């Protein structure tokens, strides 16, 4: 099979795991999934909706060995971290944190919100890179507009349109919106490993359909045709890129390539070498 001439189809469908559903917050986890640790460099996908100012990361907490991507569909949040970065994000804004050797951060919601948080695994050579931070305003994220379809390209390239977020390895992250009955065909890198997580509605890809809260892993190909299923609009996140390098080892908020590095990350956190935020770690 020549990927450059193929249209992508569904290779596997992975239902997201219901992590929180208590009336005030619903949180579904698309990755990691049983039998699947990653799609491209992505190793973690959380989709959440909250009706209050309660957060999922509002207390100071650490990360290491990853890049943390946040994308707000609705609401607002204030970011603070142990490197001294402070920021406020609103609807349509995106955020990138290279946690590297370790960083503490906190996200204080400004009220109810709806969004995505995703992690990509840094390559082994960059697991211990210096932490840094950037944010991207909604007005600076390019859009592909077609009848009944809108695609916001946050990272990587879709239809030759490049997003402003640049990660450690070639990475694609885009927000797709389809009106009821609409379809669109998109050109993508033929060899990148891609997946589509459906936020709402259903999306037809080839001869299959992906429903709300499902992550579809796609076959290789230089294009994909996405269509809203039935009489309902659909929204989805296109994610992927170059496959994650090295072993993927989780220990809570740390993702490393060796057990020794996981132990070191924990020790660095407890020793305060990732910095401090409101006295954490104690």
C-alpha positions as CSV (number, residue, x, y, z in Angstrom):
1,X,0.0,0.0,0.0
2,X,1.3,3.5,-1.0
3,X,0.2,5.8,1.8
4,X,0.6,8.8,-0.5
5,X,-2.3,7.7,-2.7
6,X,-4.5,6.3,0.1
7,X,-7.5,7.9,1.8
8,X,-7.5,7.3,5.5
9,X,-10.0,5.0,7.1
10,X,-10.7,3.8,10.6
11,X,-8.2,1.2,11.8
12,X,-9.5,0.9,15.4
13,X,-12.1,2.6,17.6
14,X,-11.3,3.2,21.3
15,X,-14.0,4.2,23.7
16,X,-12.9,6.9,26.2
17,X,-13.0,5.9,29.9
18,X,-15.4,7.8,32.2
19,X,-13.2,9.1,34.9
20,X,-15.5,11.7,36.6
21,X,-19.2,12.1,36.2
22,X,-20.7,13.7,39.4
23,X,-23.2,16.3,38.1
24,X,-20.8,19.2,38.3
25,X,-18.0,17.7,36.1
26,X,-17.8,15.1,33.4
27,X,-14.3,13.9,32.4
28,X,-13.5,11.3,29.8
29,X,-10.0,9.9,29.1
30,X,-9.3,8.9,25.5
31,X,-5.6,7.9,26.1
32,X,-4.1,5.9,27.5
33,X,-6.6,3.2,26.5
34,X,-6.6,-0.6,27.0
35,X,-4.1,-2.0,24.4
36,X,-3.1,1.5,23.2
37,X,-0.6,3.8,24.9
38,X,-0.2,6.4,22.2
39,X,-1.3,8.0,18.9
40,X,1.7,9.7,17.4
41,X,3.4,11.4,20.3
42,X,0.1,11.8,22.3
43,X,0.0,9.6,25.4
44,X,-2.8,11.3,27.3
45,X,-6.2,12.8,26.2
46,X,-8.7,14.2,28.7
47,X,-12.0,15.8,27.6
48,X,-13.8,17.6,30.4
49,X,-16.8,19.8,30.9
50,X,-17.5,21.6,34.3
51,X,-20.4,23.7,35.3
52,X,-18.7,25.3,38.3
53,X,-15.3,26.8,39.2
54,X,-14.1,23.5,40.3
55,X,-10.9,22.4,38.5
56,X,-9.0,19.2,37.8
57,X,-5.6,20.8,38.1
58,X,-6.3,23.8,40.3
59,X,-4.0,22.7,43.1
60,X,-0.3,23.0,42.4
61,X,1.0,19.7,40.9
62,X,4.1,18.6,38.9
63,X,4.8,17.2,35.5
64,X,7.9,15.9,33.9
65,X,9.0,14.2,30.7
66,X,6.1,15.5,28.6
67,X,4.6,18.5,26.8
68,X,1.2,19.6,28.2
69,X,-1.3,21.0,25.7
70,X,-4.5,22.7,26.8
71,X,-7.3,23.9,24.6
72,X,-10.4,25.7,25.8
73,X,-13.6,25.5,23.9
74,X,-15.6,27.4,26.5
75,X,-14.8,29.3,29.7
76,X,-11.6,30.8,31.1
77,X,-8.6,29.7,33.3
78,X,-5.7,31.4,35.1
79,X,-2.3,29.6,34.8
80,X,0.6,29.9,37.3
81,X,3.8,27.8,37.4
82,X,7.0,27.4,39.3
83,X,9.0,29.0,36.5
84,X,7.2,32.3,37.1
85,X,4.9,32.2,34.1
86,X,1.4,33.6,34.7
87,X,-1.3,33.8,32.1
88,X,-5.1,33.8,31.5
89,X,-6.8,31.8,28.7
90,X,-10.2,32.2,27.3
91,X,-12.4,30.3,24.8
92,X,-10.5,29.3,21.7
93,X,-7.1,29.8,23.3
94,X,-4.4,27.1,23.5
95,X,-1.5,26.6,25.8
96,X,1.8,24.6,25.6
97,X,4.1,23.6,28.5
98,X,7.3,21.8,28.0
99,X,7.6,20.1,31.4
100,X,11.0,18.5,30.6
101,X,13.0,17.8,33.8
102,X,10.0,19.1,35.8
103,X,7.6,21.9,36.5
104,X,4.8,22.7,38.9
105,X,1.7,24.4,37.7
106,X,-1.8,25.2,38.8
107,X,-4.9,26.1,36.7
108,X,-7.6,28.1,38.4
109,X,-10.9,28.1,36.5
110,X,-12.7,31.4,36.1
111,X,-16.1,29.5,36.2
112,X,-17.6,26.6,34.2
113,X,-15.4,25.5,31.3
114,X,-15.1,22.9,28.5
115,X,-11.9,21.8,27.0
116,X,-9.1,19.3,26.3
117,X,-5.9,18.6,28.1
118,X,-3.4,16.4,26.2
119,X,0.2,15.2,26.9
120,X,2.8,14.3,24.3
121,X,5.8,12.2,25.4
122,X,9.1,14.0,24.9
123,X,11.8,12.1,23.0
124,X,14.3,10.4,25.3
125,X,17.0,13.0,24.4
126,X,14.6,15.8,25.6
127,X,13.1,14.2,28.7
128,X,15.2,16.4,30.9
129,X,15.0,19.7,28.9
130,X,14.5,23.0,30.6
131,X,10.8,23.7,31.3
132,X,9.1,26.5,29.3
133,X,5.7,27.9,28.5
134,X,3.7,29.6,25.7
135,X,0.1,30.4,25.0
136,X,-1.7,31.1,21.7
137,X,-4.7,33.4,21.4
138,X,-7.8,32.3,19.4
139,X,-7.2,35.1,16.9
140,X,-3.8,33.8,16.1
141,X,-4.9,30.2,15.4
142,X,-5.5,29.8,11.6
143,X,-8.8,28.4,10.3
144,X,-9.8,26.5,7.2
145,X,-13.4,27.5,6.4
146,X,-15.6,25.7,3.9
147,X,-19.4,25.4,3.6
148,X,-20.5,23.6,6.7
149,X,-17.0,23.0,8.0
150,X,-14.4,24.8,10.0
151,X,-10.9,23.4,11.0
152,X,-8.7,25.3,13.5
153,X,-5.1,24.2,13.1
154,X,-3.3,24.6,16.4
155,X,-0.2,22.5,15.7
156,X,1.2,20.9,12.6
157,X,-0.1,21.1,9.1
158,X,-3.6,20.4,7.6
159,X,-4.3,21.3,4.0
160,X,-0.9,23.1,4.0
161,X,-2.0,25.4,6.8
162,X,0.4,25.4,9.7
163,X,-0.6,26.0,13.3
164,X,1.4,28.3,15.6
165,X,2.2,25.7,18.3
166,X,5.6,23.9,17.6
167,X,6.3,20.8,19.6
168,X,9.5,18.7,20.1
169,X,8.6,16.3,17.2
170,X,6.2,16.7,14.2
171,X,2.8,16.9,15.8
172,X,-0.7,17.6,14.6
173,X,-3.5,19.0,16.7
174,X,-6.6,20.5,15.1
175,X,-10.2,21.3,16.1
176,X,-12.8,20.2,13.5
177,X,-16.4,21.4,13.4
178,X,-19.0,20.1,11.0
179,X,-22.5,21.3,10.5
180,X,-25.3,18.7,10.2
181,X,-25.0,16.9,6.9
182,X,-21.7,18.6,6.0
183,X,-18.5,16.9,4.9
184,X,-15.0,18.0,4.0
185,X,-11.8,16.4,2.7
186,X,-8.5,17.4,4.2
187,X,-5.0,16.8,3.0
188,X,-2.6,15.6,5.7
189,X,0.9,14.1,6.0
190,X,0.6,10.6,4.6
191,X,3.0,9.0,7.0
192,X,2.0,10.5,10.3
193,X,0.1,8.4,12.8
194,X,-3.3,10.2,13.3
195,X,-6.4,9.8,15.4
196,X,-9.7,11.5,15.7
197,X,-11.4,12.0,19.0
198,X,-15.1,12.9,18.7
199,X,-16.2,15.6,21.2
200,X,-19.9,15.7,20.1
201,X,-22.1,14.1,17.5
202,X,-20.8,11.4,15.2
203,X,-18.2,11.5,12.4
204,X,-18.2,9.3,9.3
205,X,-14.7,8.4,8.0
206,X,-14.7,6.1,5.0
207,X,-17.2,3.3,5.6
208,X,-17.1,3.7,9.4
209,X,-18.5,6.0,12.0
210,X,-17.0,7.3,15.2
211,X,-19.3,8.3,18.0
212,X,-19.1,10.9,20.9
213,X,-16.4,9.9,23.3
214,X,-14.6,7.6,20.9
215,X,-11.0,7.9,19.6
216,X,-10.5,6.5,16.1
217,X,-7.0,5.4,15.1
218,X,-6.7,6.0,11.4
219,X,-5.0,4.1,8.6
220,X,-2.1,5.8,6.7
221,X,-3.0,8.2,3.9
222,X,-2.5,11.6,2.4
223,X,-6.2,12.7,2.8
224,X,-9.3,12.0,4.9
225,X,-13.0,12.7,4.3
226,X,-14.9,13.6,7.4
227,X,-18.7,13.9,7.4
228,X,-21.2,14.7,10.2
229,X,-23.3,11.6,10.9
230,X,-27.1,12.1,10.6
231,X,-28.9,15.3,11.3
232,X,-26.6,16.4,14.1
233,X,-23.6,18.7,14.0
234,X,-20.2,17.2,15.0
235,X,-17.0,18.4,16.6
236,X,-13.8,16.5,16.9
237,X,-10.0,16.8,17.7
238,X,-7.5,15.6,15.1
239,X,-4.4,14.5,16.9
240,X,-1.2,12.6,16.0
241,X,2.2,13.0,14.4
242,X,5.5,11.1,14.5
243,X,5.1,8.1,16.8
244,X,6.4,8.5,20.3
245,X,10.0,7.5,20.7
246,X,11.3,5.0,23.3
247,X,9.4,3.2,26.1
248,X,6.4,5.1,27.6
249,X,6.4,4.6,31.4
250,X,3.8,6.4,33.5
251,X,4.1,7.3,37.2
252,X,1.2,9.7,37.8
253,X,2.1,13.1,36.2
254,X,5.6,11.8,35.1
255,X,6.2,10.1,31.8
256,X,9.7,8.8,31.2
257,X,11.5,6.2,29.2
258,X,13.3,4.3,32.0
259,X,12.4,3.3,35.6
260,X,15.5,5.2,36.8
261,X,14.2,8.5,35.3
262,X,10.8,8.0,36.9
263,X,12.5,7.6,40.3
264,X,14.7,10.6,39.7
265,X,11.6,12.7,38.7
266,X,9.9,11.8,42.0
267,X,13.1,12.6,44.0
268,X,13.5,15.9,42.2
269,X,9.9,16.8,43.0
270,X,10.2,16.0,46.7
271,X,13.5,17.8,46.9
272,X,12.0,21.0,45.4
273,X,14.2,20.9,42.3
274,X,11.1,21.5,40.1
275,X,10.5,24.7,42.0
276,X,7.8,25.7,44.4
277,X,4.3,27.0,44.1
278,X,2.4,27.9,47.2
279,X,4.8,25.9,49.3
280,X,4.5,22.7,47.3
281,X,6.4,20.4,47.6
282,X,6.6,20.9,51.4
